[in-house]
């Protein structure tokens, strides 16, 4: 049995970043979230093991709020578990 994943890229503005990442964390099939600025610099990587723990996710969301105030455009790269066939 092999595990495969689906990767998608989502373009968001700074004001929508926190809300979008919060929704992704609440989904059950996200393995990893990578947040990059418009120049391709990686600001944050959130593995699923961290995102699954709500106590740890809260400070990450707070940090994203600060980050969103500094940069206007972001790319969110979402790695999801592939649906079982």
C-alpha positions as CSV (number, residue, x, y, z in Angstrom):
1,X,0.0,0.0,0.0
2,X,1.4,3.4,-1.0
3,X,0.3,6.7,0.3
4,X,0.0,9.4,-2.3
5,X,-0.8,13.1,-1.9
6,X,-2.4,15.9,-3.8
7,X,-0.7,19.3,-3.9
8,X,-2.6,22.5,-4.7
9,X,-1.6,26.1,-4.7
10,X,-3.9,28.9,-3.5
11,X,-3.3,32.6,-4.0
12,X,-4.6,34.8,-1.2
13,X,-4.2,38.3,0.0
14,X,-2.8,39.2,3.5
15,X,-6.3,39.9,4.9
16,X,-7.6,36.5,3.9
17,X,-4.5,34.4,5.0
18,X,-5.5,33.7,8.6
19,X,-9.0,32.7,7.8
20,X,-8.0,30.4,4.9
21,X,-5.2,28.7,6.9
22,X,-7.6,28.2,9.9
23,X,-10.1,26.4,7.6
24,X,-7.4,24.2,6.2
25,X,-6.2,23.2,9.6
26,X,-9.7,22.2,10.6
27,X,-10.0,19.9,7.6
28,X,-8.9,16.4,8.3
29,X,-7.1,15.5,5.1
30,X,-4.3,18.2,5.1
31,X,-0.8,16.8,5.6
32,X,1.2,19.9,5.3
33,X,0.7,23.7,4.7
34,X,3.5,25.9,3.3
35,X,3.1,29.7,3.2
36,X,5.2,31.7,0.7
37,X,5.3,35.4,-0.1
38,X,5.0,36.8,-3.6
39,X,8.7,36.4,-4.2
40,X,8.7,32.7,-3.3
41,X,10.3,32.9,0.1
42,X,8.9,30.4,2.5
43,X,7.6,32.0,5.7
44,X,6.1,29.0,7.5
45,X,5.6,25.3,7.1
46,X,2.9,23.6,9.2
47,X,3.1,19.8,9.3
48,X,-0.1,17.9,10.1
49,X,1.2,16.7,13.4
50,X,1.4,20.3,14.6
51,X,-1.8,21.4,13.0
52,X,-3.8,18.5,14.5
53,X,-3.1,19.8,18.0
54,X,-5.3,22.8,18.6
55,X,-3.2,24.1,21.5
56,X,-0.2,24.5,19.2
57,X,-2.3,25.7,16.3
58,X,-3.4,28.9,18.1
59,X,0.0,30.5,18.3
60,X,0.6,29.6,14.7
61,X,-2.5,31.5,13.7
62,X,-1.5,34.5,15.8
63,X,1.9,34.5,14.0
64,X,0.1,34.4,10.7
65,X,-1.9,37.5,11.7
66,X,1.3,39.4,12.2
67,X,2.8,38.0,9.0
68,X,-0.3,39.0,7.0
69,X,0.1,42.6,8.1
70,X,3.6,42.8,6.6
71,X,3.0,41.2,3.1
72,X,0.2,41.7,0.7
73,X,0.1,38.5,-1.4
74,X,0.7,34.9,-0.4
75,X,0.7,31.5,-1.9
76,X,-0.5,28.7,0.2
77,X,0.7,25.3,-0.8
78,X,-1.5,22.5,0.5
79,X,-0.5,18.9,0.5
80,X,-3.5,16.6,1.1
81,X,-3.9,12.9,1.6
82,X,-5.2,11.3,-1.6
83,X,-8.7,9.9,-1.3
84,X,-8.8,6.1,-0.8
85,X,-9.8,4.2,-4.0
